[in-house]
Amino acid sequence: MAQYRIELARILKSAVYLFMTAAIVLFACTQGIIPPGSALRKPEPDGFYGMKPSSDPSLIMPEAAEALFRQYSENKYVTYPNGFYKVVRLNQAERKKMAEIIAELSTETSGILQKSGKNAGAGNNEIRISGENLQINDDGSFRIIMPDKETPAEPAEIQFNPEITWERFKDLMAEADKLLGGGSDFSETWMSHRFGRIPVTYEEALKDYELAVSCDKVTGSYARLFSDYMGIILGLLPVFPAVFLCMCDRKNISPVLYTRCISSARFILARFLALATATIMPILLAGAVLTCIHAADYGLKNIDVFAYFRYAFFWILPTAMAAISVGLFFTTLTDT
């Protein structure tokens, strides 16, 4: 326990730990976790309760085809490979392949795609000057008069081909997604979530509300959202305090000249537990603050007081411990 207290004190006093704590708080605030988002309210009749996926091909196909054509017209495709935002712009050969896909989706192929191709390549047009564009000045020199630019027309709307089957449509969207490098809205995984969404009914909204109140006791859903976001950042940040402690072992050695015998396993275990304790402390503090906020909003008897702490120990802490293990292992293994 003595070694554990020494290691914990070193961590809590380090600048790296303070920066990590500040990063956790900043991340939670910027993501809308602290303070919590909109309060849970019982739905009222004749209101808007959000949207949900319909999984209806007749709704999905026209919307997805229109979105693909719109992005084709701008040559700007938004994708999320591995969960990260990316903008893809196709070259001429790839645009030709994409045009073939859109041509099969539309009843009007040649006019629309030709117009879109002209808009995309408008930057490469030559400037032609005729005699009508030249005006003679008094000194005998010439002045070029450029005609007024026409206002660019809005991209044409695609006329979806109603005869195309759902299976063929999915194959074409898979080709488009592969052409974009994956992670686009046109993959089979995301297509039904992005397109063809329908409004949530009052009965469905009321059922969700009763489920959140009766089973989750309000704070359960908030705690899962909190743990989801905290798990992202705590999968990386705890590595730095672990590396910092190992690096400090090689500096300012004079204070530890008075040594005591301790096994390597006991020393590493004490350090690991100290790092895990220090990492979970700001999470527990944030959970306590959020629990107090929910108690003020919904009443103490209507919430699960231990929801945040339960998810902190069984969801967030294992993630942080894995990151700490990686930091300690590679720092000890490579001695760097």
C-alpha positions as CSV (number, residue, x, y, z in Angstrom):
1,M,0.0,0.0,0.0
2,A,2.9,2.4,0.7
3,Q,4.2,2.0,-2.8
4,Y,0.7,2.5,-4.2
5,R,0.3,5.7,-2.3
6,I,3.7,7.0,-3.5
7,E,2.8,6.2,-7.1
8,L,-0.7,7.8,-6.8
9,A,0.8,11.0,-5.3
10,R,3.3,11.2,-8.1
11,I,0.6,10.9,-10.7
12,L,-1.8,13.4,-9.2
13,K,0.9,16.0,-8.9
14,S,2.2,15.6,-12.4
15,A,1.5,18.1,-15.2
16,V,0.7,15.3,-17.6
17,Y,-2.2,14.1,-15.4
18,L,-3.6,17.6,-15.1
19,F,-3.5,18.0,-18.8
20,M,-5.3,14.7,-19.2
21,T,-8.0,15.7,-16.8
22,A,-8.4,19.0,-18.6
23,A,-8.7,17.2,-21.9
24,I,-11.4,14.9,-20.5
25,V,-13.5,17.8,-19.2
26,L,-13.0,19.8,-22.4
27,F,-14.0,16.8,-24.5
28,A,-17.1,16.1,-22.4
29,C,-18.2,19.8,-22.6
30,T,-17.7,20.1,-26.4
31,Q,-19.6,16.9,-27.1
32,G,-22.6,18.1,-25.1
33,I,-22.2,15.5,-22.3
34,I,-21.6,18.1,-19.6
35,P,-24.1,19.6,-18.9
36,P,-26.5,16.9,-20.2
37,G,-28.6,17.6,-23.3
38,S,-32.3,18.2,-23.6
39,A,-34.4,16.9,-20.7
40,L,-36.5,13.8,-21.1
41,R,-40.2,14.9,-21.4
42,K,-43.3,12.9,-21.9
43,P,-44.5,13.3,-25.6
44,E,-47.7,15.1,-26.3
45,P,-50.2,14.2,-29.1
46,D,-49.8,15.9,-32.5
47,G,-46.1,16.7,-32.0
48,F,-42.9,15.9,-33.8
49,Y,-41.0,13.1,-32.3
50,G,-38.1,12.7,-34.7
51,M,-37.4,10.4,-37.6
52,K,-36.6,6.7,-37.9
53,P,-35.4,4.3,-40.6
54,S,-38.2,2.8,-42.7
55,S,-36.3,0.0,-44.5
56,D,-38.8,0.7,-47.4
57,P,-37.0,0.3,-50.8
58,S,-39.6,2.6,-52.5
59,L,-38.5,5.4,-50.2
60,I,-34.8,4.6,-50.0
61,M,-34.0,4.2,-53.7
62,P,-35.2,7.6,-55.0
63,E,-33.5,9.6,-52.2
64,A,-30.3,7.7,-52.4
65,A,-30.1,8.1,-56.2
66,E,-30.8,11.8,-55.9
67,A,-28.1,12.2,-53.2
68,L,-25.6,10.3,-55.4
69,F,-26.3,12.5,-58.4
70,R,-26.1,15.7,-56.4
71,Q,-22.6,14.7,-55.1
72,Y,-21.7,13.6,-58.6
73,S,-22.6,17.0,-60.0
74,E,-20.4,18.7,-57.4
75,N,-17.7,16.0,-57.6
76,K,-17.7,16.1,-53.8
77,Y,-18.5,12.9,-51.9
78,V,-18.6,12.7,-48.1
79,T,-17.4,9.4,-46.6
80,Y,-16.5,8.1,-43.2
81,P,-13.8,5.4,-43.7
82,N,-13.0,3.9,-40.3
83,G,-15.3,6.4,-38.7
84,F,-13.4,9.5,-39.8
85,Y,-14.7,12.3,-42.0
86,K,-13.3,12.4,-45.5
87,V,-14.1,14.3,-48.7
88,V,-13.5,12.3,-51.9
89,R,-13.1,13.8,-55.3
90,L,-13.0,11.5,-58.3
91,N,-10.7,11.8,-61.3
92,Q,-11.9,11.7,-64.9
93,A,-11.8,7.9,-65.2
94,E,-13.6,7.3,-61.9
95,R,-16.2,10.0,-62.8
96,K,-16.9,8.0,-66.0
97,K,-17.6,4.9,-64.0
98,M,-19.8,6.8,-61.6
99,A,-21.7,8.3,-64.6
100,E,-22.4,4.8,-65.8
101,I,-23.9,3.9,-62.5
102,I,-26.1,7.0,-62.4
103,A,-27.1,6.4,-66.0
104,E,-28.6,3.1,-65.0
105,L,-30.5,4.7,-62.1
106,S,-32.1,7.4,-64.2
107,T,-34.6,7.5,-67.0
108,E,-32.9,10.6,-68.5
109,T,-29.2,9.7,-68.9
110,S,-27.5,11.5,-71.7
111,G,-28.8,15.1,-71.1
112,I,-28.3,15.1,-67.3
113,L,-24.9,13.5,-67.3
114,Q,-23.6,15.5,-70.2
115,K,-24.7,18.8,-68.4
116,S,-23.1,17.6,-65.2
117,G,-19.9,16.7,-67.0
118,K,-19.7,20.2,-68.5
119,N,-20.2,21.8,-65.2
120,A,-17.4,19.8,-63.6
121,G,-15.0,20.6,-66.4
122,A,-15.9,24.2,-66.8
123,G,-12.6,25.3,-65.3
124,N,-10.6,23.8,-68.3
125,N,-12.5,25.8,-71.0
126,E,-10.4,28.1,-73.3
127,I,-11.1,31.8,-73.5
128,R,-12.0,32.7,-77.1
129,I,-11.9,36.4,-78.2
130,S,-13.6,37.6,-81.4
131,G,-13.7,41.0,-83.1
132,E,-16.8,41.9,-81.2
133,N,-14.8,41.7,-77.9
134,L,-12.2,44.3,-79.1
135,Q,-12.6,48.0,-78.8
136,I,-10.1,50.6,-80.2
137,N,-8.9,53.2,-77.8
138,D,-8.0,56.8,-78.8
139,D,-4.3,56.0,-78.7
140,G,-4.7,53.1,-81.1
141,S,-4.5,50.4,-78.6
142,F,-7.1,47.7,-78.1
143,R,-9.2,46.9,-75.1
144,I,-10.8,43.5,-74.5
145,I,-14.4,43.6,-73.4
146,M,-15.5,40.4,-71.6
147,P,-19.2,39.5,-71.9
148,D,-21.2,39.2,-68.7
149,K,-21.0,35.7,-67.1
150,E,-24.1,33.7,-67.1
151,T,-25.5,32.7,-63.8
152,P,-24.8,29.0,-63.5
153,A,-27.9,26.9,-63.5
154,E,-28.8,24.7,-60.6
155,P,-27.9,21.0,-61.0
156,A,-30.6,19.1,-62.8
157,E,-32.7,16.7,-60.7
158,I,-32.4,13.0,-61.5
159,Q,-35.5,11.2,-62.8
160,F,-35.3,7.8,-61.0
161,N,-35.9,4.7,-63.0
162,P,-38.9,3.0,-61.3
163,E,-38.3,-0.3,-63.1
164,I,-35.0,-1.0,-61.3
165,T,-35.2,-3.7,-58.7
166,W,-34.1,-3.5,-55.1
167,E,-31.4,-6.1,-55.6
168,R,-30.0,-4.4,-58.6
169,F,-30.1,-1.1,-56.8
170,K,-28.1,-2.4,-53.9
171,D,-25.5,-3.8,-56.4
172,L,-25.1,-0.4,-58.0
173,M,-24.8,1.4,-54.7
174,A,-22.2,-1.2,-53.6
175,E,-20.2,-0.3,-56.8
176,A,-20.5,3.4,-56.0
177,D,-19.4,2.8,-52.4
178,K,-16.4,0.8,-53.6
179,L,-15.5,3.5,-56.1
180,L,-15.4,6.0,-53.2
181,G,-13.2,3.9,-51.0
182,G,-15.9,2.7,-48.6
183,G,-17.6,4.3,-45.7
184,S,-20.1,6.3,-47.8
185,D,-23.8,6.8,-47.3
186,F,-24.4,4.4,-50.2
187,S,-23.1,1.3,-48.5
188,E,-25.7,-1.3,-47.6
189,T,-24.9,-0.8,-43.9
190,W,-25.7,2.9,-43.9
191,M,-28.1,3.4,-46.8
192,S,-31.3,2.4,-44.9
193,H,-30.3,4.7,-42.0
194,R,-29.5,7.8,-44.2
195,F,-32.4,7.6,-46.7
196,G,-36.1,6.8,-46.6
197,R,-36.6,7.9,-43.1
198,I,-40.2,8.3,-41.8
199,P,-41.6,10.2,-38.8
200,V,-41.9,8.5,-35.4
201,T,-45.5,8.1,-34.3
202,Y,-46.9,9.3,-31.0
203,E,-47.4,5.7,-29.8
204,E,-43.8,4.8,-30.6
205,A,-42.5,7.9,-28.8
206,L,-44.7,7.2,-25.8
207,K,-43.4,3.7,-25.6
208,D,-39.8,4.8,-25.7
209,Y,-40.5,7.4,-23.0
210,E,-42.1,4.8,-20.7
211,L,-39.2,2.4,-21.4
212,A,-36.6,5.1,-20.4
213,V,-38.5,5.9,-17.2
214,S,-39.4,2.4,-16.1
215,C,-36.3,0.4,-17.1
216,D,-33.6,2.9,-17.4
217,K,-34.8,5.2,-14.5
218,V,-33.9,8.2,-16.7
219,T,-30.1,8.2,-15.9
220,G,-29.4,4.8,-17.6
221,S,-29.6,6.2,-21.1
222,Y,-27.6,9.3,-20.1
223,A,-25.0,7.1,-18.4
224,R,-24.6,5.0,-21.5
225,L,-24.1,8.0,-23.7
226,F,-21.6,9.4,-21.2
227,S,-19.7,6.1,-21.1
228,D,-19.7,5.9,-24.9
229,Y,-18.0,9.2,-25.3
230,M,-15.6,8.8,-22.4
231,G,-14.6,5.4,-23.7
232,I,-13.3,7.0,-26.9
233,I,-10.9,9.5,-25.2
234,L,-9.9,7.1,-22.4
235,G,-8.8,4.6,-24.9
236,L,-5.9,6.9,-25.7
237,L,-5.1,9.4,-23.0
238,P,-4.1,7.1,-20.1
239,V,-1.1,6.0,-22.1
240,F,0.6,9.3,-21.5
241,P,0.7,9.2,-17.6
242,A,1.9,5.6,-17.8
243,V,4.8,6.6,-20.1
244,F,5.5,9.7,-18.1
245,L,6.0,7.7,-14.9
246,C,8.4,5.3,-16.6
247,M,10.4,8.1,-18.1
248,C,10.6,9.8,-14.7
249,D,12.3,6.7,-13.3
250,R,15.4,7.7,-15.3
251,K,15.6,11.3,-14.1
252,N,16.5,12.9,-10.8
253,I,17.6,9.7,-9.2
254,S,19.0,11.3,-6.0
255,P,15.7,11.2,-4.1
256,V,15.5,7.4,-4.4
257,L,19.0,6.5,-3.3
258,Y,17.6,5.4,0.0
259,T,16.1,2.2,-1.5
260,R,14.0,-0.7,-0.2
261,C,13.6,-4.1,-1.5
262,I,10.4,-4.6,-3.6
263,S,9.6,-7.2,-6.2
264,S,9.2,-6.2,-9.8
265,A,5.7,-7.7,-9.9
266,R,4.6,-5.8,-6.8
267,F,6.1,-2.6,-8.1
268,I,4.4,-2.8,-11.5
269,L,1.1,-3.8,-9.9
270,A,1.2,-0.9,-7.5
271,R,1.9,1.5,-10.4
272,F,-0.8,0.0,-12.5
273,L,-3.4,0.3,-9.8
274,A,-2.3,3.9,-9.1
275,L,-2.7,4.8,-12.7
276,A,-6.1,3.1,-12.9
277,T,-7.3,4.9,-9.8
278,A,-6.1,8.3,-11.0
279,T,-7.7,7.8,-14.4
280,I,-11.1,6.9,-13.0
281,M,-11.2,9.7,-10.5
282,P,-12.3,12.5,-12.9
283,I,-14.9,10.1,-14.4
284,L,-16.4,9.4,-11.0
285,L,-16.5,13.1,-10.1
286,A,-18.2,13.9,-13.4
287,G,-20.7,11.1,-12.8
288,A,-21.5,12.5,-9.3
289,V,-22.1,16.0,-10.8
290,L,-24.3,14.6,-13.5
291,T,-26.3,12.5,-11.0
292,C,-26.9,15.7,-8.9
293,I,-28.1,17.5,-12.0
294,H,-30.5,14.7,-13.0
295,A,-31.8,14.5,-9.4
296,A,-32.6,18.2,-9.5
297,D,-34.4,17.8,-12.8
298,Y,-36.4,14.6,-12.3
299,G,-36.4,14.0,-8.5
300,L,-34.1,11.7,-6.6
301,K,-36.6,8.9,-6.3
302,N,-37.2,8.8,-10.1
303,I,-33.5,8.2,-11.2
304,D,-30.9,5.5,-10.8
305,V,-28.4,7.1,-8.5
306,F,-25.7,4.4,-9.2
307,A,-26.1,4.3,-13.0
308,Y,-23.0,6.5,-13.8
309,F,-20.8,4.7,-11.3
310,R,-21.9,1.3,-12.5
311,Y,-21.1,2.1,-16.1
312,A,-17.8,3.8,-15.0
313,F,-16.5,0.7,-13.4
314,F,-17.8,-1.9,-15.8
315,W,-17.4,0.0,-19.1
316,I,-15.0,2.9,-18.9
317,L,-12.5,1.4,-16.4
318,P,-11.7,-1.7,-18.5
319,T,-11.0,0.5,-21.5
320,A,-8.7,2.8,-19.5
321,M,-6.9,-0.3,-18.0
322,A,-6.3,-1.6,-21.5
323,A,-4.7,1.7,-22.5
324,I,-2.6,1.8,-19.3
325,S,-1.4,-1.7,-20.0
326,V,-0.3,-0.9,-23.5
327,G,1.6,2.2,-22.2
328,L,3.4,0.3,-19.4
329,F,4.1,-2.8,-21.6
330,F,5.7,-1.0,-24.5
331,T,7.6,1.5,-22.4
332,T,9.1,-1.3,-20.3
333,L,9.8,-3.5,-23.3
334,T,11.5,-0.9,-25.4
335,D,13.0,1.1,-22.5
336,T,12.0,4.3,-24.3
